[in-house]
Amino acid sequence: MCAVRLCGLFGVEQYCSGSNPGYHPGMMRDVPLLISVVGMATIKNSGRGFSSDRMRRAVASLMLLEALSLAVISGLHLSGVIAGGARPYNPGAAGIAEAVIGVVLLAGAVLVMRSPARGRTAAVGATGFAIVGFLVGLGFTVSGGQPADVAYHATVLPLLVVTLALSLRKSRARGLSGRAQA
């Protein structure tokens, strides 16, 4: 049986127990999670909110789109429409993980829209969590998943990175006229 466990602050490790007939030491690997460490550092300093209402709505919209895509792919995995693959890939486990990531993104998007003061922190936290989840999922998918799963991860992961980058974008100082100062 294969699983994932945390290895300190910087990564997770995929491991397979000795009872798994396909087990071999080469299956062990670390997935660096530097993005989560960077995300944790920026959450501490992200209390200023978004640079504009337009940016806040754009980030929330992207997060909702990502959550919707995760709901669809999770449903496809859990219903068995997307099945198969080789170990350590497990479509049922992938569906559950995608559902959890989707719920976190949805909750983050709701917080972005309902609480402008804390929305940026929610966006960074939820999107950082989603990126880490996608990196872990991509490791399993590349090892034994279907080409459609790899394509899905390769498509949505850059969108998540863009969402995180927009969430981290600094507010500009505004003068008395309301225009951005250089």
N, C-alpha and C positions, 0 to 999 in steps of 0.2 A: 504494500500500500504506500502510495506517495503522499506527501503532505508538504506544507511550507511552515517554517518556524523562523522566528526573529533571531537575528544574530547581532546583538548589540544595537547601536544606533544607526549603523550604516548599511544594513542590508537584511535580506531574508535569505534563507537557504532552502532549496528544495532537497528533500531527502526521501529515500525509499527504504522501508524496513527490510530486513533480511528475509522475511517470509514471502516477499515478492519474487516470483521466479525470474522476472526480467531485471532484477536488481544487479547493478554492478557499480563499483566506486566512481566510474566516470559520470554517473547520473547526478553526483553532488555538484552544486555550483552556487555561487553567490550572485545575487542580482543587486547591483549597487543602487542605493536609494538616496543618493546625494540630493536629488530634487526635494525629498521630504525634509532633509536637514535644512536646506535653503528655505523651504517653505516655512518651517518652524521658526527660523530666524526672522523672516519677514512678517509673520503673523504678529510678532511682538511689536513691530513698528508700523502696523497698518491701520491704526485707529483713526486716521484723518478722513476716511471716506473716499469716495470716488471724485475724480476731477470735475465731473459734471453729471447731471441727471441722465443725459444721453448715454454716457459711458456706462452708468449703472444699469440702464435698461438694456444696453447691448450685451453686457456681461450676463445679466439674468436670462436674456433670450438664448444666448449660446449655451448656458448651463441647462436650460429647459430642453433645447434641441438634443443635447448630449444625453440627458436623462431619458428622453423619449426614445432615442435610438437604442439605449441600453434596455429599456422595457421591451422593445420589439425583439432584440436579439436574445434576451433572457427567455422570453416566451417561446421562441423558436428552439432554444436549447432544451428547456424543461419539457416541452411537448414532444420532443423527439424528432422534430422536423430536421434539425441539424444534429446528426448523430454520427457515431463512428469515430475514427481516429485511433491512434496507438497510444500506449502508455507513455508518459504519465498523464496525458490529456483525458479529462472526464467531462463530457458535455453537461451532465447534471450539476456537477460542482461549478462548472463555468456559468451555468444559468443562475445559480444561487449567488455567486460572486457578482455577476453583472447586475442582478436585482438589488443587492446591497449598495453597490456603487451608484446605481441609478437613484435610489432613495436618498442617499447622501447628497447627490447633486441637486435633486429636487428640493430637499430641505434647505440647502445652501441658496438656491435661487429664490425661494420664498423669503428667506431672511434678507437677501439683497434687496428685494422689492419692499419689504415691510419695515426694515430698519436701516435707513440710509447711513446712520452713524456706525453701525456694526456690520453693514453689508460687505464691505471690502474684506474684513477679517473672515467672514463666512465664505466668501467667494474663494479666497486664497486657501483656506482650510479644506473646503469641499473639493476644489479642483486639484489641489495637491494630493489629497487622498485618492482621487480618481486616477491621477497619473501614476501613482505608485501601484494601484490595483491593476492598471493596464499593463505596466511593465512586468509585473508578476504573471499576469494572464498571458502576455505575449511570450514569456519564457515557456509556459506549458504548451501554448498553441503551436509555437515553432517546433517543439519537440515531437508533437504527435497529432496536432489538430488538422482540420480541413483547410484547404486553400482559402475558402471563403472567410473563415475565422481570422486567418492571418491578414487578409485584405481588410477586414473590418477594423482590426486593431491598428493596422498601418494607416487607415483613413482617419479614425477618430482620435488617435493619440496626438497627431499634430494640432488638431482642433482644440484639444484640451490644453496643450502648451500655449496656444494663442490666447485662450481664455485666461490662463494663469498670467500671461504677460500683460494682458489688458487690465487684469485685477491689480497687478503690482505697479502699474503706471502711476507715477507721482502726480499729486495735484500741483498745479501751478499757482504761484503767489499772485493774488489779484490786488490791483490798486483801487483807489477810490472810484475810478471810472468804471470798474468792473471788467476791464480788459486785462489780459494776461501781460505781466511785465517780463521784460527780457532778463 
